[in-house]
């Protein structure tokens, strides 16, 4: 029987729904997991949580996801760096046109999973994978797939803004340049549309031919989003896109994510729990390379089904 993870200050507070009412009691099995069999309650320890995580072989996936149409399907996906296993049998579907966040402590495998979606981990030596990952029904790890074309459909925005040392205009149209597009009217149309989509056009329209390196950090990150959007991807992968930004720039990126939702499917890694609550439709909680629970963001924050999820969401660890 699993030992419970308790607070030393008394009984754990029950999750509260948005009306301020306490949640219904859990099932006897979950109650036993939380309260134990008359044991003295104590503060959580990472050692205990690690043991619990290793016992959990099945992800708790909420029923709401069954009604969604997936654009990326991950099935029993595992990843190894040499002999070290980083991801353990992760299964999740990323719903079309929604914003999905992945949360969890540092080192739990969030960014590794995100980078696996457009095969950036191929660039690391001694990486091998098991299981399957599909985009639009195609096996992402098939030997026959064109990885360059795949990455055009699965755009990536990194933690730190990475504008190229060229003009703002050339940064945005770079995906078209490498495809051989030379028509100035097409390039200008895509540049304006992408910058408007990234809520940046009004700020830079008079200096498109100035260096992108002279922009502020928040502007550079939105420029990178515009560059990703210019390639007309189906999915935007964002790896902590606001972690290096100030609150004002962060708010602009969050507003942009809401504007892009629907037209694009967005999968975002974040350590900012408030950001996940504000901007996402679904949340996946990962711990020690495993996907613990996956469901609507509101439910994950107010009535999680796993004790580990509740402990993380309420700040007991992580």
C-alpha positions in Angstrom: 0.0 0.0 0.0 1.3 3.4 -0.9 2.2 5.7 2.0 0.4 9.0 2.0 2.0 12.4 1.4 0.8 14.7 4.1 1.4 18.2 5.4 3.0 18.5 8.8 0.6 21.4 9.6 -2.5 19.3 9.6 -5.0 17.8 7.1 -4.4 18.8 3.5 -6.8 21.4 2.2 -9.4 20.0 -0.2 -9.4 21.5 -3.7 -11.9 24.2 -4.1 -14.0 24.7 -7.3 -14.6 28.1 -8.9 -17.8 28.7 -6.8 -15.8 28.4 -3.6 -17.3 25.1 -2.6 -15.2 22.2 -1.3 -15.0 19.3 -3.8 -16.9 16.0 -3.1 -14.9 13.4 -1.2 -12.8 11.1 -3.3 -13.4 7.4 -3.7 -12.3 5.2 -0.7 -9.2 4.0 -2.6 -8.0 7.6 -3.2 -9.0 8.6 0.3 -6.9 5.8 1.6 -4.0 7.0 -0.6 -4.3 10.5 0.8 -5.0 9.8 4.5 -3.4 6.5 5.0 -4.5 3.9 7.6 -4.4 6.0 10.8 -0.8 7.0 10.1 0.7 10.2 11.5 0.6 12.8 8.8 3.9 14.3 7.7 5.3 16.7 5.1 6.0 15.3 1.6 9.4 14.1 0.7 10.9 13.8 -2.8 11.9 10.2 -2.0 8.3 9.3 -1.2 7.0 11.1 -4.3 9.6 9.3 -6.4 8.5 6.0 -5.2 4.8 6.8 -5.9 5.7 8.0 -9.4 7.5 4.7 -10.2 4.4 2.8 -9.1 2.1 4.8 -11.4 2.2 3.0 -14.8 -1.0 4.5 -16.1 -1.7 8.1 -16.9 -5.0 9.6 -15.6 -6.5 11.1 -18.7 -9.8 13.1 -18.2 -12.8 12.1 -20.3 -13.0 15.6 -21.9 -10.1 14.8 -24.1 -12.0 12.0 -25.8 -14.2 14.5 -27.5 -11.3 16.4 -29.0 -9.8 15.8 -32.5 -6.0 15.1 -32.0 -3.4 16.6 -34.3 -0.4 15.0 -32.5 -0.8 11.5 -31.1 1.8 10.1 -28.6 1.5 6.5 -27.7 3.8 4.7 -25.1 6.7 7.0 -26.1 10.0 6.5 -24.3 13.3 8.2 -24.8 16.8 7.2 -23.7 20.0 9.3 -23.6 22.4 6.3 -23.9 21.6 4.0 -21.0 19.6 6.7 -19.1 15.9 6.7 -19.7 14.4 10.2 -19.7 10.8 9.5 -20.7 8.7 6.5 -19.7 5.8 5.3 -21.8 4.2 8.7 -22.3 0.7 8.6 -24.0 -1.2 11.8 -24.8 -3.2 13.3 -27.7 -2.7 17.0 -28.4 -6.1 18.5 -29.4 -6.5 20.5 -32.6 -6.8 24.2 -32.3 -6.3 24.3 -28.5 -3.6 25.5 -26.2 -2.1 22.6 -24.1 0.5 23.2 -21.4 3.0 20.8 -19.9 3.9 21.5 -16.3 6.1 19.8 -13.7 9.3 20.2 -11.7 12.6 21.0 -13.5 14.0 17.8 -15.1 10.7 16.0 -15.4 10.9 15.6 -19.1 8.7 18.4 -20.4 11.2 20.0 -22.8 12.5 16.6 -23.8 9.0 15.6 -24.9 8.3 18.9 -26.6 11.6 18.6 -28.6 10.8 15.1 -29.5 7.6 16.2 -31.4 9.6 17.8 -34.2 12.7 15.6 -33.7 15.1 18.1 -32.4 16.5 15.4 -30.1 17.9 13.8 -33.3 20.7 16.3 -33.0 21.9 14.7 -29.7 24.2 11.7 -29.9 23.1 8.3 -28.5 19.4 9.2 -28.3 17.0 6.4 -29.0 13.2 6.2 -28.8 10.5 3.6 -28.3 6.8 3.8 -28.9 5.1 6.0 -31.5 4.4 9.6 -32.2 2.1 10.6 -35.1 1.3 13.9 -36.7 -1.7 13.9 -39.0 -1.6 10.2 -39.0 2.0 10.0 -40.1 4.7 8.4 -38.0 7.0 11.3 -37.0 9.9 8.8 -36.5 9.4 7.0 -39.8 12.6 6.7 -41.8 10.7 7.9 -44.9 9.6 11.2 -43.4 11.2 14.5 -44.5 12.3 16.0 -41.2 12.7 19.5 -42.8 9.1 19.5 -44.0 8.0 18.1 -40.7 9.6 21.0 -38.8 7.9 23.5 -41.1 4.6 22.1 -40.0 5.6 21.9 -36.3 7.1 25.4 -35.6 9.4 25.8 -32.6 9.8 28.9 -30.3 12.6 28.5 -27.8 13.1 29.7 -24.3 15.5 32.4 -25.2 14.7 34.7 -28.2 17.0 33.8 -31.1 16.6 36.4 -33.9 19.1 36.0 -36.8 21.7 38.7 -37.2 19.8 40.3 -40.1 17.0 42.8 -40.6 13.5 42.4 -39.1 12.1 41.8 -42.6 14.6 39.1 -43.5 14.1 37.4 -40.1 10.3 37.0 -40.8 10.6 35.9 -44.5 13.6 33.5 -43.8 11.4 30.4 -44.1 10.2 31.5 -47.5 13.8 32.5 -48.6 15.0 29.0 -48.0 12.1 27.6 -50.1 13.3 29.7 -53.0 10.6 32.4 -52.9 11.9 35.6 -54.5 8.8 37.6 -55.4 8.9 40.8 -53.4 5.1 41.2 -53.3 4.7 37.7 -51.8 7.5 38.3 -49.3 6.1 41.6 -48.2 2.6 40.2 -47.8 3.8 37.3 -45.7 6.0 39.7 -43.6 3.1 42.0 -42.8 0.6 39.2 -42.1 3.0 37.4 -39.8 4.0 40.5 -37.9 0.3 41.4 -37.5 -0.3 37.9 -36.3 2.4 38.3 -33.7 1.0 41.7 -32.6 4.3 43.4 -33.7 3.5 45.2 -37.0 2.6 48.6 -35.5 5.8 48.6 -33.5 8.2 47.9 -36.3 6.5 48.7 -39.6 8.7 51.8 -40.0 12.0 50.0 -39.4 11.7 46.7 -41.1 15.2 47.0 -42.6 16.9 47.7 -39.3 18.7 44.9 -37.4 16.5 42.6 -35.3 19.2 42.5 -32.7 18.3 46.1 -31.7 14.8 45.1 -30.6 13.8 44.5 -27.0 13.7 41.0 -25.5 9.9 40.9 -25.7 9.9 42.2 -29.3 12.5 39.6 -30.3 10.4 36.8 -28.9 7.4 38.0 -30.8 9.6 38.3 -33.9 10.5 34.6 -33.4 6.8 33.7 -33.2 6.2 35.7 -36.4 9.0 33.8 -38.1 7.5 30.5 -37.1 4.0 31.7 -38.2 5.5 32.7 -41.6 6.1 29.1 -42.4 2.4 28.3 -42.1 2.7 25.6 -39.5 -0.2 23.6 -38.1 1.4 23.4 -34.6 3.4 25.9 -32.6 5.7 24.3 -30.0 6.8 26.8 -27.3 9.5 26.0 -24.7 9.0 28.4 -21.8 8.7 31.4 -24.2 8.2 33.9 -21.4 10.8 32.8 -18.9 13.4 35.4 -19.9 10.8 38.3 -20.3 9.5 41.0 -17.9 5.9 41.0 -16.8 4.8 43.5 -19.5 6.4 41.5 -22.3 5.0 38.3 -20.8 1.5 39.7 -20.9 1.8 40.5 -24.6 3.0 37.0 -25.4 0.1 35.5 -23.4 -2.4 37.8 -25.3 -0.8 36.7 -28.5 -1.2 33.0 -27.6 -4.9 33.6 -27.1 -5.2 35.3 -30.5 -3.3 32.5 -32.2 -5.5 29.8 -30.6 -7.9 28.1 -33.0 -5.9 29.0 -36.1 -2.9 27.0 -34.7 -2.6 24.2 -32.2 -0.2 25.3 -29.4 1.8 23.0 -27.1 3.7 25.0 -24.5 6.1 24.1 -21.7 5.9 26.5 -18.7 7.0 26.7 -15.1 4.6 29.6 -14.5 1.4 28.0 -13.0 -0.5 31.2 -13.2 0.3 31.4 -16.9 -0.9 27.9 -17.5 -4.2 28.7 -15.7 -4.7 31.9 -17.7 -3.8 30.9 -21.2 -4.3 27.1 -21.7 -7.3 24.8 -22.4 -5.6 21.6 -21.3 -2.8 20.8 -18.9 -0.5 17.8 -18.6 1.4 17.2 -15.4 4.7 15.4 -15.7 7.0 14.0 -13.0 10.2 12.0 -13.3 9.7 11.4 -17.0 6.1 10.2 -16.6 2.9 11.8 -17.6 0.9 11.6 -14.3 -2.4 13.4 -15.2 -3.8 15.1 -18.3 -7.1 17.0 -18.5 -8.8 20.4 -18.8 -6.8 23.1 -17.1 -9.7 24.2 -14.8 -10.1 20.7 -13.6 -6.4 20.1 -13.1 -6.2 23.2 -10.9 -9.4 22.9 -8.9 -10.2 19.2 -8.8 -7.2 17.0 -9.8 -7.7 13.3 -9.6 -4.1 12.3 -8.6 -2.6 13.2 -5.2 0.7 14.0 -6.9 -1.0 16.5 -9.2 -2.7 18.2 -6.2 0.6 18.4 -4.3 2.3 20.1 -7.2 -0.5 22.4 -8.1 -0.8 23.6 -4.4 2.9 24.1 -4.1 3.7 21.2 -1.7 6.7 20.3 -3.9 8.4 21.5 -7.1 
